[in-house]
Amino acid sequence: MTRSHLVRKALWSGLYAGLGALGTMAARRAASRIWRGATGEEPPTKK
């Protein structure tokens, strides 16, 4: 593999991981808002 191919692969992996993390955070926030609206309580958390 060429160096440029490795760099592109690393950039793709970083982009993919970053978008996955942002998606997870957005989904958690949305789920918390829905939970609060539906139950009037704070969502359950890990302790």
C-alpha positions in Angstrom: 0.0 0.0 0.0 1.2 3.5 -0.7 1.5 6.1 2.0 -1.3 8.2 0.5 -3.6 5.2 0.6 -2.8 4.7 4.3 -3.4 8.3 5.1 -6.7 8.3 3.3 -7.7 5.1 5.2 -6.8 6.7 8.5 -8.8 9.9 7.7 -11.8 7.8 6.7 -11.6 5.8 10.0 -11.4 9.0 12.0 -14.3 10.6 10.1 -16.4 7.5 10.5 -15.6 7.3 14.3 -16.3 10.9 14.8 -19.7 10.8 13.1 -20.5 7.7 15.0 -19.8 9.4 18.3 -21.8 12.5 17.4 -24.7 10.2 16.4 -24.6 8.4 19.7 -24.6 11.7 21.6 -27.5 13.0 19.6 -29.5 9.8 20.1 -28.9 9.9 23.8 -30.1 13.5 24.1 -33.2 12.8 22.0 -34.0 9.7 24.1 -33.6 11.7 27.3 -35.9 14.4 26.1 -38.5 11.9 25.0 -38.3 10.1 28.3 -38.7 13.3 30.3 -41.7 14.3 28.2 -43.4 10.9 28.4 -42.8 10.2 32.1 -42.0 13.6 33.7 -39.0 11.9 35.4 -35.3 11.9 34.8 -34.1 9.0 32.6 -32.5 6.1 34.4 -28.7 6.3 34.5 -25.9 3.8 35.2 -24.5 4.1 38.8 
